[in-house]
Amino acid sequence: MYTDSTPSVFVSYSHDSSEHRERVLNLVQALRRNGVNAWADFFVESDPPANWPIWMHTQVEEADFVLVVATETYARRFNQKEEPGVGAGVRWEGTLITADIYYSTTDTMKYIPVIFSSEDSAHIPKPLSLTNRYVVSPGDDSSLIPLLRHLLQSPEFIPAQIGEAPPLLSRDSDSVTSSTTDPRISAAVSLGEVNPLKAINDLTAVLDSLRGPQRAAAYCALGELNQRLGHWAPALTAYQRALESYPDKQTTEIAGRNIRLALDAMDAHFRDGGPVDTANKFVKAVKKKKMSRAWELLTPTLRLVLVQAWIWANKDHPSVTRYGRDELASSLSAVKPNHPLARDFMATQLEEFQGAFMAIDETWGAASNPRPIGIDYELVLLSPTGGDVIIFDERTGPIRTAPFLMKQLMGQWRVEGFSPAYPIPGWPPSSEEIPAEVTNYTAVPDSRSSEVGDE
């Protein structure tokens, strides 16, 4: 591979038409303007080599990468199915490429398929069909970026440093029960595996009849059940009551350990760059009309869904119908969209965001209950708290909230949705509701602004 920052690239293509040659030339020149030493036969036609096959062999052999611009004509010649005497250059290059792939001893793929339209995917030669391919849309500079990242070895994302493992709640056979534990506690713990809410009610009902270590064990069990559901306030209260009831060694170990886990989880929930902090940064960016900042705080999936919704709503508008909707959606949903319609879309989306989130002001804070949904998702609730963080028990009654579905991508939290639902791209885009028993959340209408939290 190349040893400096400028990779050498040879472009293999078929002479389909003058328009196609022009597109290939523009691709080569664009690559050169962006730090790639791209080369093709255009630059030697005025002083042709004495032996074209040897020249092609040298170009393929010495290049760091070979771009194969696939079309129906290219595939026919590559596969040796063209009429005799026609397209000899591609047939020769195809033989070289196939042989090199067959005898290669490296895991790195030197040959990269490039197409100008997604319809040409079917014409990518079989030896190259299992590697990355890139769609480069003529006239859309942003479509060149993924290919440039490959050629320049400049990934969009880099892995975060491995940090400390988070504290995770675990239970062993002696966590809250033993052979001397009241059978009602054991029954509630077993029931908690399938119906934790009923188990909590059963334990609460028997607390007054228990004393000493039995009462402490019941409170520890109650804490663990609430903690598993994400009900942090009653969990912390239960552990404290366990320590007050019978602070023996077992109770102290269980309650102390789980209190630390709960506090660590809440700290992760609120830390800089955490899900709550990111949701607040998004709202602040919207209120300050910093749309580019708000846009980059959304996940790629949510950006695509929002763009598709806008395209679908304007699908008959002449400014939209002139573009292919899939390519338009891909371009507009980029982190930094560079498209003629980007300004109109961003202005419309900012207006919608402001209409939805302007009611969230400095008097709103986060309910402190982390609501993990699987490994990478978490539901954040912003609510009118006077600006403070509050801990509340969902079972005591509803409060007005603005939900944000957050997703962790490469160690960074981003907004995945504005309701407890997974956004699903499509035409039109849709969503999949997350079951209430997973989120522990019930929507409450906002009397001041019914748009807050709606997507």
C-alpha positions as CSV (number, residue, x, y, z in Angstrom):
1,M,0.0,0.0,0.0
2,Y,1.0,3.6,-0.3
3,T,3.4,5.0,2.2
4,D,2.6,8.7,2.1
5,S,-0.7,10.6,2.3
6,T,-1.4,10.6,-1.4
7,P,-2.7,7.3,-2.7
8,S,-2.2,6.5,-6.4
9,V,-5.4,5.4,-8.1
10,F,-5.9,4.0,-11.6
11,V,-9.4,4.2,-13.1
12,S,-10.6,1.4,-15.3
13,Y,-13.7,2.2,-17.5
14,S,-15.4,1.3,-20.8
15,H,-15.8,3.8,-23.6
16,D,-19.6,3.6,-23.6
17,S,-20.3,7.1,-25.0
18,S,-18.9,10.6,-25.0
19,E,-21.2,11.5,-22.0
20,H,-19.9,8.5,-20.0
21,R,-16.3,9.4,-20.8
22,E,-17.1,13.0,-19.6
23,R,-18.5,11.6,-16.3
24,V,-15.4,9.4,-15.8
25,L,-13.1,12.4,-16.5
26,N,-15.0,14.5,-14.0
27,L,-14.6,11.8,-11.4
28,V,-10.8,11.5,-12.0
29,Q,-10.4,15.3,-11.8
30,A,-12.5,15.6,-8.7
31,L,-10.4,12.9,-7.0
32,R,-7.2,14.7,-8.0
33,R,-8.6,18.0,-6.6
34,N,-9.2,16.2,-3.3
35,G,-5.8,14.8,-2.6
36,V,-5.9,11.5,-4.7
37,N,-3.3,10.9,-7.4
38,A,-6.0,9.5,-9.8
39,W,-4.9,8.5,-13.3
40,A,-6.6,7.2,-16.5
41,D,-5.9,7.0,-20.2
42,F,-7.2,10.5,-20.8
43,F,-3.9,12.0,-19.9
44,V,-1.8,9.9,-22.3
45,E,-4.0,9.8,-25.4
46,S,-2.1,12.8,-26.9
47,D,1.2,10.8,-26.5
48,P,0.1,7.2,-26.5
49,P,2.4,4.5,-25.3
50,A,4.0,2.1,-27.8
51,N,2.2,-0.8,-26.2
52,W,-1.2,-0.2,-24.6
53,P,-1.4,-3.7,-22.9
54,I,1.9,-3.2,-21.2
55,W,0.9,0.3,-20.1
56,M,-2.3,-0.9,-18.6
57,H,-0.5,-3.8,-16.8
58,T,1.9,-1.3,-15.3
59,Q,-0.9,1.1,-14.2
60,V,-2.9,-1.8,-12.5
61,E,0.2,-3.2,-10.9
62,E,1.6,0.0,-9.5
63,A,-1.6,1.6,-8.3
64,D,-2.6,1.5,-4.6
65,F,-6.2,1.2,-5.7
66,V,-8.0,0.5,-9.0
67,L,-11.4,2.0,-9.4
68,V,-13.7,-0.1,-11.7
69,V,-16.4,2.1,-13.2
70,A,-19.1,-0.5,-13.8
71,T,-21.7,-0.3,-16.5
72,E,-23.5,-2.8,-18.6
73,T,-21.0,-2.4,-21.4
74,Y,-18.1,-2.7,-18.9
75,A,-19.5,-5.9,-17.5
76,R,-20.0,-7.4,-21.0
77,R,-16.4,-6.7,-21.9
78,F,-15.0,-7.7,-18.5
79,N,-16.8,-11.1,-18.9
80,Q,-15.4,-11.6,-22.4
81,K,-18.8,-11.5,-24.0
82,E,-18.2,-8.6,-26.3
83,E,-17.9,-8.9,-30.1
84,P,-14.3,-9.7,-31.2
85,G,-12.2,-6.6,-31.6
86,V,-14.4,-4.4,-29.5
87,G,-13.5,-3.2,-26.0
88,A,-10.1,-5.0,-25.9
89,G,-8.8,-2.6,-23.2
90,V,-11.5,-3.6,-20.7
91,R,-11.1,-7.3,-21.6
92,W,-7.4,-7.1,-20.9
93,E,-7.8,-5.1,-17.7
94,G,-10.5,-7.6,-16.6
95,T,-8.1,-10.5,-17.1
96,L,-5.4,-8.7,-15.0
97,I,-7.9,-7.9,-12.2
98,T,-9.4,-11.4,-12.0
99,A,-5.9,-13.0,-12.0
100,D,-4.6,-10.6,-9.3
101,I,-7.6,-11.2,-7.0
102,Y,-7.3,-15.0,-7.5
103,Y,-3.6,-15.1,-6.6
104,S,-3.6,-12.3,-4.0
105,T,-2.3,-13.2,-0.5
106,T,-3.5,-10.0,1.2
107,D,-6.7,-9.3,3.0
108,T,-7.0,-5.8,1.6
109,M,-9.1,-5.3,-1.5
110,K,-7.3,-3.2,-4.1
111,Y,-10.1,-3.1,-6.6
112,I,-13.1,-0.8,-5.8
113,P,-16.4,-0.8,-7.8
114,V,-17.7,2.6,-8.6
115,I,-21.1,3.3,-10.2
116,F,-22.9,6.4,-11.3
117,S,-26.3,5.1,-10.7
118,S,-27.7,2.5,-8.2
119,E,-29.2,0.6,-11.2
120,D,-25.6,-0.3,-12.3
121,S,-25.1,-2.4,-9.2
122,A,-26.2,-5.4,-11.2
123,H,-23.3,-4.8,-13.6
124,I,-20.5,-5.0,-11.1
125,P,-18.2,-7.9,-12.1
126,K,-18.7,-11.0,-10.0
127,P,-15.1,-11.0,-8.6
128,L,-15.9,-7.5,-7.1
129,S,-19.4,-8.1,-6.0
130,L,-18.6,-8.9,-2.4
131,T,-16.6,-5.8,-1.5
132,N,-17.6,-2.2,-0.9
133,R,-19.1,-0.3,-3.8
134,Y,-19.6,3.4,-4.1
135,V,-22.3,5.4,-5.9
136,V,-21.0,8.7,-7.2
137,S,-23.7,10.9,-8.4
138,P,-22.6,13.4,-11.1
139,G,-23.1,16.9,-9.9
140,D,-23.4,15.9,-6.2
141,D,-20.0,16.6,-4.6
142,S,-21.1,15.1,-1.3
143,S,-21.6,11.7,-2.9
144,L,-17.8,11.6,-3.4
145,I,-17.0,11.7,0.4
146,P,-17.5,8.0,1.2
147,L,-15.1,7.0,-1.6
148,L,-12.6,9.7,-0.6
149,R,-12.7,8.3,3.0
150,H,-11.8,4.8,1.6
151,L,-9.0,6.0,-0.6
152,L,-7.5,8.4,1.9
153,Q,-7.9,6.0,4.8
154,S,-9.8,8.6,6.7
155,P,-12.8,7.0,8.6
156,E,-15.8,9.1,9.6
157,F,-15.7,7.5,13.0
158,I,-12.8,6.4,15.2
159,P,-13.3,4.1,18.2
160,A,-13.3,5.7,21.6
161,Q,-10.7,4.7,24.1
162,I,-11.9,1.7,26.2
163,G,-12.9,3.0,29.6
164,E,-14.0,1.4,32.8
165,A,-16.8,-1.1,32.6
166,P,-20.1,0.4,34.0
167,P,-21.6,-0.9,37.2
168,L,-24.2,-3.5,36.4
169,L,-26.8,-4.8,38.8
170,S,-26.4,-8.5,39.4
171,R,-28.0,-11.0,41.7
172,D,-26.8,-14.3,43.2
173,S,-28.8,-16.9,45.0
174,D,-28.0,-15.3,48.4
175,S,-28.7,-11.7,47.4
176,V,-31.9,-11.2,49.2
177,T,-33.1,-14.7,50.1
178,S,-31.8,-17.6,52.2
179,S,-33.1,-20.8,53.7
180,T,-34.4,-18.8,56.7
181,T,-36.1,-16.1,54.6
182,D,-39.9,-15.7,55.0
183,P,-41.5,-17.7,52.1
184,R,-43.6,-14.7,51.1
185,I,-40.4,-12.8,50.3
186,S,-39.0,-15.8,48.3
187,A,-42.3,-16.0,46.4
188,A,-42.2,-12.3,45.5
189,V,-38.6,-12.5,44.4
190,S,-39.5,-15.5,42.1
191,L,-42.6,-13.6,40.8
192,G,-40.4,-10.6,40.1
193,E,-38.8,-12.5,37.2
194,V,-42.1,-12.4,35.2
195,N,-44.3,-9.7,36.9
196,P,-42.1,-7.2,38.9
197,L,-45.0,-4.8,39.5
198,K,-47.1,-7.4,41.2
199,A,-44.1,-8.6,43.1
200,I,-43.5,-5.1,44.4
201,N,-47.2,-4.8,45.5
202,D,-47.0,-8.2,47.3
203,L,-43.8,-7.2,49.2
204,T,-45.3,-3.9,50.2
205,A,-48.4,-5.6,51.5
206,V,-46.4,-7.9,53.9
207,L,-43.8,-5.3,55.2
208,D,-45.8,-4.4,58.3
209,S,-45.9,-8.0,59.4
210,L,-42.1,-8.5,59.2
211,R,-39.4,-7.6,61.7
212,G,-35.6,-7.6,62.0
213,P,-33.7,-9.5,59.3
214,Q,-36.9,-10.5,57.5
215,R,-38.0,-6.9,57.2
216,A,-34.5,-5.9,55.9
217,A,-34.6,-8.8,53.4
218,A,-38.0,-7.6,52.1
219,Y,-36.7,-4.0,51.7
220,C,-33.6,-5.2,49.8
221,A,-35.8,-7.3,47.5
222,L,-38.1,-4.3,47.1
223,G,-35.1,-2.2,46.2
224,E,-33.8,-4.6,43.6
225,L,-37.2,-5.0,41.9
226,N,-37.6,-1.2,41.7
227,Q,-34.0,-0.8,40.5
228,R,-34.6,-3.4,37.7
229,L,-37.6,-1.3,36.5
230,G,-35.6,1.9,36.7
231,H,-37.6,3.3,39.6
232,W,-34.6,4.8,41.3
233,A,-36.4,6.9,44.0
234,P,-38.3,4.0,45.6
235,A,-35.2,1.8,45.1
236,L,-33.0,4.1,47.1
237,T,-35.7,4.6,49.7
238,A,-36.0,0.8,50.1
239,Y,-32.3,0.3,50.6
240,Q,-32.2,3.0,53.2
241,R,-35.1,1.4,55.1
242,A,-33.3,-2.0,54.9
243,L,-30.3,-0.4,56.7
244,E,-32.6,1.1,59.3
245,S,-34.4,-2.1,59.9
246,Y,-31.5,-4.5,60.5
247,P,-28.0,-3.3,59.6
248,D,-26.3,-6.7,59.7
249,K,-23.4,-7.7,57.4
250,Q,-25.6,-9.2,54.6
251,T,-28.0,-6.2,54.6
252,T,-25.1,-3.7,54.6
253,E,-23.4,-5.5,51.7
254,I,-26.5,-5.8,49.5
255,A,-28.0,-2.4,50.3
256,G,-24.6,-0.6,50.1
257,R,-23.6,-2.2,46.9
258,N,-26.9,-1.4,45.1
259,I,-27.0,2.1,46.4
260,R,-23.6,2.7,44.8
261,L,-24.9,1.1,41.6
262,A,-28.0,3.3,41.5
263,L,-26.0,6.5,42.2
264,D,-23.4,5.5,39.5
265,A,-26.2,4.9,37.0
266,M,-27.7,8.3,37.8
267,D,-24.3,9.9,37.5
268,A,-23.8,8.4,34.0
269,H,-27.3,9.6,33.1
270,F,-26.5,13.2,33.9
271,R,-22.7,13.5,33.1
272,D,-21.4,15.8,30.4
273,G,-22.0,14.1,27.1
274,G,-24.5,11.7,28.7
275,P,-28.1,11.3,27.4
276,V,-29.6,14.1,29.5
277,D,-26.8,16.5,28.6
278,T,-27.1,15.7,24.9
279,A,-30.9,16.2,24.9
280,N,-30.5,19.5,26.7
281,K,-27.8,20.6,24.2
282,F,-30.2,19.8,21.3
283,V,-33.0,21.9,22.8
284,K,-30.6,24.8,23.4
285,A,-29.3,24.6,19.9
286,V,-32.9,24.8,18.5
287,K,-33.8,27.7,20.7
288,K,-30.7,29.6,19.6
289,K,-31.5,28.8,16.0
290,K,-28.2,26.9,15.6
291,M,-29.7,24.3,13.2
292,S,-26.4,22.8,12.1
293,R,-25.5,22.1,15.7
294,A,-28.9,20.6,16.4
295,W,-28.8,18.5,13.2
296,E,-25.4,16.9,14.2
297,L,-26.9,15.9,17.6
298,L,-29.4,13.6,15.8
299,T,-28.7,10.0,14.8
300,P,-28.4,9.2,11.1
301,T,-31.6,7.2,11.3
302,L,-33.6,10.2,12.7
303,R,-32.0,12.6,10.2
304,L,-33.1,10.3,7.3
305,V,-36.6,9.9,8.7
306,L,-37.1,13.7,9.1
307,V,-35.8,14.3,5.5
308,Q,-38.0,11.5,4.1
309,A,-41.0,13.0,5.9
310,W,-40.2,16.4,4.3
311,I,-39.7,14.9,0.8
312,W,-42.9,12.9,1.2
313,A,-44.9,16.0,2.2
314,N,-43.5,17.9,-0.8
315,K,-43.4,15.0,-3.3
316,D,-45.4,16.9,-5.9
317,H,-43.4,20.1,-5.7
318,P,-41.4,20.8,-8.9
319,S,-38.3,21.6,-6.9
320,V,-38.4,18.1,-5.3
321,T,-39.6,16.0,-8.3
322,R,-36.6,16.9,-10.3
323,Y,-34.4,14.7,-8.1
324,G,-34.5,11.0,-7.3
325,R,-36.0,10.8,-3.9
326,D,-33.6,8.2,-2.5
327,E,-30.5,10.1,-3.6
328,L,-32.1,13.4,-2.4
329,A,-32.9,11.8,1.0
330,S,-29.3,10.5,1.3
331,S,-27.8,13.9,0.4
332,L,-30.1,16.0,2.7
333,S,-29.7,13.7,5.7
334,A,-25.9,14.0,5.8
335,V,-24.4,15.7,8.8
336,K,-23.4,18.7,6.7
337,P,-25.8,18.5,3.7
338,N,-24.5,20.1,0.5
339,H,-27.4,20.2,-1.8
340,P,-29.4,22.9,-3.6
341,L,-32.5,22.1,-1.4
342,A,-30.5,21.9,1.9
343,R,-31.2,25.5,2.8
344,D,-35.0,25.2,2.3
345,F,-35.2,21.9,4.2
346,M,-33.1,23.1,7.1
347,A,-35.2,26.3,7.4
348,T,-38.4,24.3,7.5
349,Q,-37.1,21.7,9.9
350,L,-35.8,24.4,12.3
351,E,-39.2,26.1,12.3
352,E,-40.8,22.7,13.2
353,F,-38.3,22.1,15.9
354,Q,-38.9,25.5,17.4
355,G,-42.6,25.0,17.3
356,A,-42.2,21.8,19.2
357,F,-39.6,22.7,21.8
358,M,-39.9,26.4,22.5
359,A,-42.0,25.6,25.6
360,I,-38.9,24.0,27.2
361,D,-37.3,26.8,29.0
362,E,-35.0,27.3,32.0
363,T,-37.8,26.1,34.3
364,W,-37.6,22.6,32.8
365,G,-35.2,20.0,34.1
366,A,-34.7,16.3,33.8
367,A,-36.5,13.7,35.8
368,S,-33.6,11.7,37.2
369,N,-34.9,8.2,36.5
370,P,-32.6,6.6,33.9
371,R,-34.7,4.4,31.6
372,P,-32.3,2.1,29.8
373,I,-33.9,0.3,26.8
374,G,-31.6,-2.5,25.8
375,I,-27.9,-1.7,25.7
376,D,-27.6,1.4,23.5
377,Y,-31.0,3.2,24.0
378,E,-32.3,5.3,26.9
379,L,-35.4,7.4,27.3
380,V,-34.9,10.9,28.7
381,L,-37.8,12.9,30.1
382,L,-37.6,16.7,30.4
383,S,-40.3,18.2,32.6
384,P,-41.1,21.5,34.3
385,T,-39.1,21.1,37.5
386,G,-38.2,24.7,38.3
387,G,-34.9,24.0,36.6
388,D,-33.8,21.4,39.1
389,V,-33.2,17.7,38.8
390,I,-36.0,15.8,40.5
391,I,-36.5,12.2,41.5
392,F,-40.1,11.1,41.3
393,D,-41.9,7.8,41.6
394,E,-43.9,7.1,38.4
395,R,-46.5,5.2,40.4
396,T,-47.5,8.2,42.5
397,G,-49.0,10.0,39.5
398,P,-48.2,11.5,36.0
399,I,-46.3,14.6,35.3
400,R,-46.0,16.6,32.1
401,T,-42.9,15.6,30.1
402,A,-41.1,15.9,26.8
403,P,-39.6,12.5,25.9
404,F,-36.4,12.1,24.0
405,L,-35.3,8.6,22.8
406,M,-31.5,8.6,23.0
407,K,-29.1,6.2,21.3
408,Q,-25.4,5.7,22.0
409,L,-23.3,5.6,18.8
410,M,-19.6,4.9,19.1
411,G,-19.6,6.1,22.7
412,Q,-21.6,9.3,21.9
413,W,-25.2,9.9,22.8
414,R,-27.5,11.2,20.1
415,V,-31.2,11.9,19.7
416,E,-33.0,9.0,18.0
417,G,-36.6,10.2,18.4
418,F,-39.0,12.6,20.1
419,S,-41.3,9.9,21.5
420,P,-40.9,6.4,23.0
421,A,-40.8,4.9,19.5
422,Y,-38.1,3.8,17.1
423,P,-38.1,5.8,13.8
424,I,-38.2,3.6,10.7
425,P,-37.1,5.0,7.4
426,G,-39.3,4.5,4.3
427,W,-41.7,6.0,1.9
428,P,-43.4,7.3,3.9
429,P,-41.3,6.9,7.1
430,S,-43.0,5.4,10.1
431,S,-42.2,4.4,13.7
432,E,-42.5,1.4,16.1
433,E,-43.8,2.1,19.6
434,I,-41.7,0.9,22.4
435,P,-43.9,-1.1,24.9
436,A,-44.8,0.9,28.0
437,E,-43.5,-1.9,30.2
438,V,-40.1,-1.4,28.7
439,T,-40.0,2.3,29.0
440,N,-41.9,2.6,32.3
441,Y,-43.5,5.7,30.8
442,T,-47.0,6.9,30.2
443,A,-47.5,9.9,28.0
444,V,-49.2,12.9,29.5
445,P,-50.7,15.7,27.4
446,D,-49.1,19.1,27.7
447,S,-51.7,21.7,28.4
448,R,-49.5,24.6,27.3
449,S,-48.1,23.1,24.1
450,S,-49.4,19.9,22.6
451,E,-46.5,19.8,20.2
452,V,-43.8,19.4,22.8
453,G,-42.3,16.0,22.5
454,D,-44.2,15.0,19.3
455,E,-42.5,14.0,16.2
